[in-house]
Amino acid sequence: MPKIRMALAAAMLATGLGGCVGAAGISTLEYRSGPGYETERVYNSRIQADSSQGFTREACANVSHREVGASGRIVGTGLTTCDSN
């Protein structure tokens, strides 16, 4: 009887973990400024482990640039790019 209970408990545990998902991520920030400008770059990377899909990865970069014109007006641009598998 104890062997049946252990086998049943193991089967229930395996079934319960069937949809298990885990993730880890990292972000870095780079900031530069000088007379009349500032530039900011943010890099994000995320790895996810899913029992049904395996490992997936997504990496994104966001670049923002702002300049102060001669009139004092602030002009900004931004670009975000992502890559995943």
N, C-alpha and C positions, 0 to 999 in steps of 0.2 A: 503494500500500500504506500509506503513512503516514496518509492521510486515513481509511482504514478503521480503523486502530489508534486514532486520535483519537476517531472516532465510537463505537467499541466502548468505549473508556475512559470517555467521557462517559455512555454508556448505563449502564455498570456503576456509575458514581458516582451517577447519578440514582436508580437502583434501590436503592443502598445508603442513600441519604438519604430514601427513601420513608417510613420510620417515625421520622423525626427529631423529637425532643421537646426543648424548652428551657423553663426556668422561672426566674422571679425572684420574690422575696418581700421583704416589709418588715414589721417588727414594731415597735410602740411601746408603752411602758409609762408609765402615769400612777399615781402613788402619793400618797395624802394620809393624814395622821393627825392626831389631836388627842386631847384628854383622853377616854380610854375608847373610841376607835374607830380603825379603819383601813380605807381603801378602796383597792382596786387595780383598775385597768382595763388590759387588754392588748388591743391591736388588731393583728390579723394580716391581711395582704392578699397574695394570690399571683396572679400572671398566668402562664399557661402557653401556649406556642405549640406546637401539634402539627400536623404536615403533613397529617394526615388529618382533624382536627377544627377547625383554625383556632385562634383565640384563645379562651381561657376565663379567667374570673376568679372568685376566691373571696375573700370578706372575712368575717372573724369578729371578734366582740367578746366578751371574757370579763370580767365584773364580779364581784368578790368583796368582800363587806363583813363586817367582824367588829366586834363590840361587846363590851365587858366590862361585865357587869351589876353591880349593887350587891353581890351575893354573891361577886364575883370570877370568876364563870362566864363563859366566852367563848362567844358565840352568833354563828354565821356563816351567811351566805347566799351563793349563787353563781348566776350566770346566764350562759349562753353562747348567742349567736345568730350564725347564719351566713347569708350571701347569696351566691348564685352564679348564673352564666348558662351 
